[in-house]
Amino acid sequence: MEREAAPFIYDILTELVSDDYNRSKLMEQISLLQIKGYNYTGWGVFVKFDNSNIPEQSKLANNVMLAGLLIESEEVSSPNIEAILITENGVIDYLEIDSAAEDYPHKNLTKYTLVKGGGSY
C-alpha cells in the first residue's frame, strides 16, 4: 500500500508498527497490502486487507495485536478513538478503529493527529 492510496490508513499502520519488535517484516507487509474493504459500524470502522501476496519470509512467527494509538480529530465528536491492528496466520489481517461516539463518518478522516501511548489494550 502506498501512502497516496489511503493516507489515513497508511499513517495509522506505520505508526502502530513503528516500535514493534517485528517492525521490518510488518513494514514489508504494509508495502504489499491492498485495502479489501471497509465495514463502518457507526462506532468506527473495520478495514480488511488483501494479504494474499505476502511472501512467506515476510510472515510473523506468531500473531500479534498492536494497540496503544489514539486518534484525535475534529471530524468525530469522541475524544477517544483507538486504532488496533490484528494479524492472522502471521500477516496483517485487519485494522479496527473504535470510537466512543456513534458519529464516526463513513470515510477516511482527513484532519487527524496520532498519539502514541494511549488506548485500553
C-alpha positions in Angstrom: 0.0 0.0 0.0 1.3 3.4 -0.9 0.5 6.4 1.3 -1.2 8.2 -1.5 -3.8 5.4 -1.8 -5.2 6.0 1.7 -3.0 8.4 3.8 -5.1 8.0 7.0 -4.9 4.2 7.0 -1.2 4.2 6.0 -0.3 6.6 8.7 -2.1 4.5 11.4 -0.4 1.3 10.2 3.1 2.7 10.1 2.7 4.4 13.5 1.3 1.2 15.1 4.2 -0.9 13.9 7.0 1.7 14.4 8.0 0.4 17.9 7.3 -3.2 17.4 9.9 -5.9 17.5 8.6 -7.2 14.1 8.8 -3.7 12.5 10.8 -4.7 9.4 8.5 -7.6 8.5 5.4 -5.6 9.2 6.6 -2.7 7.1 7.3 -5.2 4.2 3.7 -6.4 4.6 2.3 -2.9 4.6 4.0 -2.2 1.4 2.3 -5.1 -0.3 -1.2 -4.8 1.3 -4.3 -3.6 -0.6 -7.5 -2.5 1.1 -10.1 -5.1 0.5 -13.0 -3.3 2.1 -14.4 -1.1 4.9 -17.1 -2.1 7.4 -18.4 1.1 9.0 -20.3 0.5 12.3 -21.2 4.0 13.4 -18.8 3.5 16.3 -15.9 3.1 14.0 -14.6 1.0 11.1 -13.0 -2.3 10.4 -10.6 -2.1 7.5 -10.0 -5.5 5.9 -6.8 -6.1 3.8 -6.0 -8.4 0.9 -2.8 -10.0 2.2 -2.7 -12.9 -0.4 0.6 -11.7 -1.9 2.6 -11.6 1.3 5.6 -13.8 0.8 6.5 -16.5 3.4 9.7 -14.7 4.5 7.6 -11.6 5.5 5.2 -13.5 7.7 5.5 -13.4 11.5 6.1 -16.5 13.6 3.2 -15.5 15.9 0.1 -13.4 15.7 0.1 -10.0 17.2 -2.4 -7.4 18.3 -0.9 -3.9 18.2 -2.7 -1.1 20.1 -1.9 2.0 22.1 -2.6 4.5 19.4 -5.2 7.3 19.9 -6.6 9.4 17.1 -7.6 12.9 17.7 -9.9 14.5 15.1 -12.3 17.4 14.8 -14.3 15.2 12.4 -15.6 13.0 15.2 -17.2 14.1 18.5 -15.5 11.4 20.5 -12.2 12.3 22.1 -11.4 8.6 22.5 -10.7 7.0 19.1 -8.4 4.0 19.2 -6.6 2.0 16.5 -5.9 -1.7 16.8 -4.0 -3.8 14.3 -4.7 -7.6 14.1 -2.6 -10.2 12.4 -3.8 -13.7 11.5 -1.5 -16.5 10.3 1.4 -14.2 10.6 0.1 -11.5 8.3 -1.8 -8.2 8.8 -5.5 -9.1 8.6 -7.4 -6.0 9.6 -7.4 -2.7 11.4 -10.0 -1.7 13.8 -10.7 2.0 14.5 -13.0 2.3 17.5 -14.8 5.5 18.7 -16.7 6.1 21.9 -19.4 8.0 19.9 -21.9 6.9 17.3 -21.0 9.6 14.8 -17.9 8.0 13.1 -18.0 9.2 9.5 -18.3 6.7 6.6 -15.0 7.9 5.1 -11.3 8.1 6.0 -10.5 11.1 8.2 -8.5 13.9 6.7 -7.8 16.0 9.7 -6.2 14.0 12.5 -3.4 13.7 15.0 -2.0 10.3 16.0 -1.0 10.0 19.7 1.1 7.1 20.9 0.8 5.5 24.3 -3.0 5.7 24.6 -5.7 3.1 24.4 -7.1 0.4 26.6 -5.3 -2.7 25.2 
